[in-house]
Amino acid sequence: MSTLSLRLPDSIHERVKDFAHKEGISINQFIASAVNEKISAFATKDYLERRAGSADINKFEKALSQIPDVEPEEYDKL
């Protein structure tokens, strides 16, 4: 495990402390979790961009053409 010195504005530090206390976890656990969530969001964005880059519009249109043009079932309507 690594040690990191982090400078936070007092207002953010207070909010982190309050939320960590409400969740019953340490400030370190709260920050580690928040950083992990952000990393996960970036990784998901990268993955989707890579997938989109290899998309084939012809294959997409072919797949769409195979979907029947029918009204959804009553339980599927908004």
Stockholm file with secondary structure:
# STOCKHOLM 1.0

chainA/1-78         MSTLSLRLPDSIHERVKDFAHKEGISINQFIASAVNEKISAFATKDYLERRAGSADINKFEKALSQIPDVEPEEYDKL
#=GR chainA/1-78 SS CCCCCCCCCHHHHHHHHHHHHHHTCCHHHHHHHHHHHHHHHHHHHHHHHHHHHTCCHHHHHHHHHTSCCCCCCGGGCC
#=GC SS_cons        CCCCCCCCCHHHHHHHHHHHHHHTCCHHHHHHHHHHHHHHHHHHHHHHHHHHHTCCHHHHHHHHHTSCCCCCCGGGCC
//
